[in-house]
Amino acid sequence: MRDLVRPELVFQLVHPDIAHDFPPLKSLEAFSNNLPPQITSFIGRESDIAGIRGRLREARLLTILGPGGVGKTRLTLQVSAEVVDEYPDGVWLIELGSVSDGAFVIPCAATALSIQEDPNRPLEATLVDRLRERTSLLVVDNCEHLIEERARLVDMLLRGCPRVHVLVTSREPLGIAGEHIWRARPLPTPDQLSQYDAVRLFITRSRSVNPSFAVNDDNAPAVAQVCWRLDGIPLLIEIAAARMRTLSVQQIERLLDNRFQLLTGGNRVAVPRQQTVRALIDWSYELLTETERSLFDRLAVFEGTFAVEAAEEVCDGDGVERWEIVDILSRLVDRSLVATTEESESPGYYLLSTLRAYGLEHLHASGALDGVRRRHVEYLVEFAEEAAAERSGPNQAAIAAQLDDRYHDFRAALGWALDNDLTLCFRLVAALGPYCALRGYWTEGREWLERCLPRAEPVPAHLQAKVFLWAGRSLWGKQESTRAEALFRMSYDKAREAGETSTMVMALRQLAIIKRIAGLYGESAALYRDTLALQETHDDQRTRAETLHDLSVLALDAPDYTETRARSTESLRIRRELGDSARVAASLSTLGSIAFAEGRFTTAARLQKEALELNRRVGDKKGQSYALRRLARAARELVVSDSDLSCYPTPTLTLPHARGRDIASAPREAWGRIEVGEYDISKVTDHRTDI
């Protein structure tokens, strides 16, 4: 009953056969405290409450950290109300947000604790004496400004009052002995609306100002977008929900591009810094040094997560020394202006979208935005080119994961470079081609390529050749073979003009593939032979392996598989030496197709299973689809009982467990309508390649 938002009339049942006397109800009024009554319901954060309560039993000083508006105060008050019966001498709130002069910190604390000052002795001594024998919880709210004075107060109380526990809310740690930290993160944002606290909060607050509001199929996407774009920060969500008096949720979602104008007019009786989003962030920003502000503003160009090394490459200079960036970054994290990912190894950093918008606004006003954006794009281009050079090595899964982390940054960089520096744009498009192919990002890749092609003329020939190559690849996947063939020929011509043998080889190989798919096997074989001959002059083992693999695929319809198997086996050997897991998977899958054609179904299933595992490891979605289709085909032929192929899902596949089911959700290139036989995958656990 301690978290009732309003007084309630409680009835007691009276009956001769039941007790008449009961202990007092555990409402806040039954315990010593000065906690303010809450006029709105508390939404979510069950795990935070449990975790904080547990930590309070272990630590005498616990600081709740988080950015402005994340709900630190409301969370702390809720926890305090729930533990009030654990502190016989009470739970006491010391609100320091309105104190602007450090000299008044201790008098404010004494007033909150109802401690009378003795004019003949220091107030600090009186405060400690009165609390020395008490078992109390002190809740010290808003400690980020005048941090040193607040730290001295808490340190004095902890040292002089052994039974006192202190719960602090702040945007940065106090930095004193014995301090434990709990980070209050934004509320989870939606994938499924009803399961997320941020959405529940938005709906509840919206109904308080617009009782007729209800989530339906039409407005549900907008509700999800509002909560996601506001980073799940409770104060921002509450200010946005207040706009539901006069706006629809769809209108609010559209207006969030101007969030600093939209998100005004919060609670009039709240402290000024909590009435608008801009004031909320200004409060933290103004506490920074000039160097800290400069770094914060520059970090706003990062759309996603970034590492310390990236910040050093992009943000040093003009008053920010490279050597001090790691320390400044740590201070920005301490002040809750920069967030960290939760992974323990190689942690990443990121800015919440509202903080990013604030930093970009300052960066633009200072005239530094274009310069920092250029450095950001140059860094990403170099990173992508280095990743492309290592794409076939043993670290390809880790490299692809690093590219995943920068995906949003690449998108922003392409947009800037397309309008400001075509050479950088073409370099980035060419470098990201292998990554987009691996991840299956063909639609967005095609969109960027289509924007680049009309502007190709002033760009160096070797870059044109690479972009034409990947443009052809993207169109070929869309079944536009005529235009794709033209682009491959343009790529070959530009590569020859620039003396880029490796790109010439890749263009010839793509032309050979097009001819093979068109059924022009003679022309395809001739182009493959030209590819091998050109490759010999370049000594490119990776391309040699790919060409041998393609030749083995070309000969799959031949009556004798001896030569086909030999070529595929040689391709597999080279790819294993290179550590190219994705291509190893392709070779294994082709060898599995050969085994299937020869009637060796157990071997075929074993090879496809190994290919599937490798494809899953490196995140090759298309490779997963192909291997899974071929594995299912082998399973159908074996017809072994107790099938459970669903232990090998892909992001877009769902396998049935019985014969005769349509696979409607599967990718078109991997499935048509097939029947999956009942095949016990556990019977194929030996990963040896029996070829």
Secondary structure by P-SEA (a helix, b strand, c coil): cccccbbbbbbbbbccccccccccccccccccccccccccccccaaaaaaaaaaaaacccbbbbcccccccaaaaaaaaaaaaccccccbbbbbbccccccccaaaaaaaaaacccccccccaaaaaaaaacccbbbbbbcccccaaaaaaaaaaaaaaccccbbbbbbccccccccbbbbbbbccccccccccccaaaaaaaaaaaacccccccccccaaaaaaaaaaacccaaaaaaaaaacccccaaaaaaacccccccccccccccccccccaaaaaaaaaaaccaaaaaaaaaaccccccccaaaaaaccccccccccaaaaaaaaaaaaccccccccccbbbbbbcaaaaaaaaaaaaaacaaaaaaaaaaaaaaaaaaaaaaaccccaaaaaaaaaaaaaaaaaaaaaaaaaccaaaaaaaaaaaaaaaaaacaaaaaaaaaaaaccccccccaaaaaaaaaaaaaaaaaacaaaaaaaaaaaaaaaaaaaccaaaaaaaaaaaaaaaaaacaaaaaaaaaaaaaaaaaaaccaaaaaaaaaaaaaaacccccaaaaaaaaaaaaaaaaaacaaaaaaaaaaaaaaaaaaacaaaaaaaaaaaaaaaaaaacaaaaaaaaaaaaaaaaaaaccccccccccccccbbbbccccccccccccccccccccccccccccccccccc
